[in-house]
């Protein structure tokens, strides 16, 4: 049993879960919800498509919490500040490896 949702909030297989991440190729499509996992320090949903089972970060779906920055930016910003900070850290790490 997952502890991230109450029984009333937990998505059901009939409703499905919609992918909402703006750059995901399956954005706008609904998939059968199988269960919730925790990986890499964040919740992930396990979904069933027509041909396979796959998982995505919960935040990339309509079942995840709404990011306050995304709500406030109302589509005017392609990147969240936290993602830009993570990108800077990744570039720094890759630059250190090349030296």
Rosetta silent file (secondary structure, phi, psi, omega in degrees, C-alpha in Angstrom):
SEQUENCE: XXXXXXXXXXXXXXXXXXXXXXXXXXXXXXXXXXXXXXXXXXXXXXXXXXXXXXXXXXXXXXXXXXXXXXXXXXXXXXXXXXXXXXXXXXXXXXXXXXX
SCORE:     score description
SCORE:     0.000 S_00000001
   1 L     0.000  130.705 -179.808    0.000    0.000    0.000 S_00000001
   2 L   -82.314  154.265 -179.050    1.449    3.372   -0.912 S_00000001
   3 L  -110.188    9.169 -178.801    1.541    6.139    1.665 S_00000001
   4 L   -87.275  -19.688  177.922    1.667    9.046   -0.765 S_00000001
   5 L  -124.993  153.742  167.928   -2.088    9.108   -1.367 S_00000001
   6 L   -82.095  167.096 -179.971   -5.064    8.547    0.824 S_00000001
   7 L   -58.588  -35.410 -179.283   -7.455    5.845   -0.360 S_00000001
   8 L   -70.604  -29.768 -176.925   -9.789    8.554   -1.679 S_00000001
   9 L   -88.229  -22.077 -172.665   -7.015   10.229   -3.695 S_00000001
  10 L   -61.222  130.180 -179.783   -5.371    7.130   -5.167 S_00000001
  11 L   -64.903  150.069  177.227   -5.886    6.923   -8.921 S_00000001
  12 L  -111.092  159.382 -174.711   -7.818    3.941  -10.177 S_00000001
  13 L   -63.251  -31.400 -178.053   -7.115    1.818  -13.242 S_00000001
  14 L   -68.025  -41.395  179.739  -10.401    2.767  -14.916 S_00000001
  15 L   -67.947  -42.401 -174.372   -9.650    6.499  -14.879 S_00000001
  16 L    78.785  171.127  179.820   -6.080    6.097  -15.994 S_00000001
  17 E  -121.073  134.278  179.854   -3.282    8.579  -15.554 S_00000001
  18 E   -97.680  136.439  175.439   -2.536   11.292  -18.086 S_00000001
  19 E   -81.336  125.127 -175.395    1.021   12.283  -18.961 S_00000001
  20 L  -115.907   -5.864 -179.487    1.258   16.060  -18.586 S_00000001
  21 L   -59.027  127.990 -172.236    4.997   16.758  -18.966 S_00000001
  22 L   -62.929  -23.739 -177.203    5.197   19.353  -21.771 S_00000001
  23 L  -107.413    2.151 -179.874    8.076   17.657  -23.630 S_00000001
  24 L   -76.401  134.912 -177.891    7.115   14.007  -23.215 S_00000001
  25 L   -63.503  -18.943  179.776    6.162   12.394  -26.558 S_00000001
  26 L  -100.787   15.164 -178.917    3.114   10.745  -24.963 S_00000001
  27 L   -53.704  135.771  178.244    1.793   13.978  -23.436 S_00000001
  28 L    90.320  -11.164  179.438   -2.002   14.071  -23.295 S_00000001
  29 L   -91.746  150.343  179.061   -2.411   10.296  -23.462 S_00000001
  30 E  -106.896  144.854 -179.768   -3.949    8.243  -20.640 S_00000001
  31 E  -135.860  156.266  178.986   -2.610    4.941  -19.362 S_00000001
  32 E   -69.032  129.289  177.055   -3.739    2.341  -16.878 S_00000001
  33 E   -81.109  126.866  177.150   -2.375    2.966  -13.372 S_00000001
  34 E  -102.174  -56.398  177.269   -0.768   -0.144  -11.855 S_00000001
  35 E  -167.042  176.695 -178.435    1.011    1.065   -8.731 S_00000001
  36 E  -111.651  140.067  175.913    3.303    3.649   -7.164 S_00000001
  37 E  -129.222  162.992  172.201    7.028    3.203   -6.449 S_00000001
  38 E  -115.586  124.738  179.321    9.707    5.337   -4.888 S_00000001
  39 E  -145.341  143.463  179.266   12.934    5.629   -6.886 S_00000001
  40 L    54.210   32.427  176.429   15.739    8.166   -6.906 S_00000001
  41 L    78.633    8.456  179.183   14.158    9.891   -3.947 S_00000001
  42 E  -140.385  159.266  179.353   10.853   10.663   -5.639 S_00000001
  43 E   -76.137  139.845  177.058    7.544    8.911   -6.332 S_00000001
  44 E  -125.647  144.487  174.306    7.075    7.194   -9.707 S_00000001
  45 E   -99.658  142.000  175.027    3.894    5.767  -11.220 S_00000001
  46 E  -103.888  123.552 -173.286    3.929    2.426  -12.997 S_00000001
  47 E  -123.020  154.551  176.949    1.623    2.499  -16.008 S_00000001
  48 E  -113.224  124.165  173.852    0.441   -0.009  -18.600 S_00000001
  49 L   -98.896 -170.978 -179.541    0.352    0.956  -22.252 S_00000001
  50 L   -64.966  -37.321 -173.929   -0.902   -1.109  -25.175 S_00000001
  51 L  -114.071  -11.383 -175.953    2.392   -2.932  -25.642 S_00000001
  52 L  -160.115  167.510  174.085    4.361   -2.506  -22.425 S_00000001
  53 E  -103.408  137.479 -179.777    4.556   -1.488  -18.795 S_00000001
  54 E  -146.720  167.546  178.342    6.603    1.619  -18.008 S_00000001
  55 E  -131.369  152.057 -178.819    7.172    4.109  -15.222 S_00000001
  56 E  -138.322  155.743  171.742    7.372    7.876  -15.012 S_00000001
  57 E   -60.656  137.884  179.227    7.952   10.395  -12.242 S_00000001
  58 H   -53.696  -37.140 -177.637    4.639   11.157  -10.562 S_00000001
  59 H   -63.859  -16.360  179.342    5.259   14.869  -11.175 S_00000001
  60 H   -88.211    7.299 -176.137    5.021   14.259  -14.957 S_00000001
  61 E  -125.893  170.380  177.289    1.387   13.162  -14.639 S_00000001
  62 L   -74.211   -7.638  178.751   -1.972   14.597  -13.682 S_00000001
  63 L   -87.375  -13.112 -178.759   -1.806   12.550  -10.470 S_00000001
  64 L   -82.829  165.716  177.816    1.165   14.510   -9.144 S_00000001
  65 L   -68.824  148.523  177.962    1.034   17.709   -7.143 S_00000001
  66 L   -76.969  126.690  178.494    0.856   20.933   -9.126 S_00000001
  67 L   -71.288  124.320 -178.188    4.203   22.739   -9.065 S_00000001
  68 H   -57.441  -37.011  179.237    3.582   26.294   -7.734 S_00000001
  69 H   -64.721  -43.998  179.839    6.092   27.763  -10.217 S_00000001
  70 H   -62.327  -40.480  178.915    4.387   26.077  -13.176 S_00000001
  71 H   -63.069  -47.066 -178.766    1.032   27.345  -11.951 S_00000001
  72 H   -68.729  -37.785 -177.443    2.289   30.923  -11.552 S_00000001
  73 H   -73.803  -20.391  174.683    4.220   31.013  -14.823 S_00000001
  74 L    48.085   44.341  176.827    1.097   29.888  -16.704 S_00000001
  75 L    82.352    2.273 -178.307    3.089   28.534  -19.639 S_00000001
  76 L   -84.864   -8.536 -179.300    5.326   31.594  -19.970 S_00000001
  77 L  -130.124  131.611  179.642    8.452   29.709  -18.881 S_00000001
  78 L   -80.638  -21.025 -173.994    9.791   26.506  -20.375 S_00000001
  79 L  -127.590  140.624  173.460   12.019   25.704  -17.396 S_00000001
  80 L   -84.072  148.364  178.904   11.507   25.576  -13.655 S_00000001
  81 H   -54.770  -40.525 -178.623   14.268   27.197  -11.568 S_00000001
  82 H   -63.132  -34.353  178.124   15.033   23.873   -9.861 S_00000001
  83 H   -71.023  -36.517  177.379   15.587   22.232  -13.265 S_00000001
  84 H   -66.779  -38.734  176.326   17.950   25.020  -14.342 S_00000001
  85 H   -62.976  -43.451  177.724   19.959   24.602  -11.145 S_00000001
  86 H   -62.540  -36.836  177.665   20.185   20.848  -11.814 S_00000001
  87 H   -65.272  -43.401  177.615   21.365   21.596  -15.364 S_00000001
  88 H   -59.811  -44.491  179.451   24.100   23.912  -14.076 S_00000001
  89 H   -63.060  -40.263  178.398   25.269   21.204  -11.659 S_00000001
  90 H   -64.751  -44.617  178.801   25.313   18.620  -14.461 S_00000001
  91 H   -62.590  -42.113  177.515   27.320   20.905  -16.779 S_00000001
  92 H   -60.160  -44.619 -179.956   29.800   21.605  -13.974 S_00000001
  93 H   -63.744  -44.445  179.595   30.222   17.889  -13.305 S_00000001
  94 H   -66.273  -36.122  178.244   30.712   17.074  -16.982 S_00000001
  95 H   -65.981  -39.681  178.266   33.182   19.946  -17.356 S_00000001
  96 H   -63.389  -37.181 -179.158   35.232   18.643  -14.398 S_00000001
  97 H   -67.956  -30.385 -176.863   35.419   15.184  -15.977 S_00000001
  98 H   -77.631  -21.818 -176.505   36.784   16.580  -19.261 S_00000001
  99 L   -74.611    0.000    0.000   39.702   18.405  -17.613 S_00000001
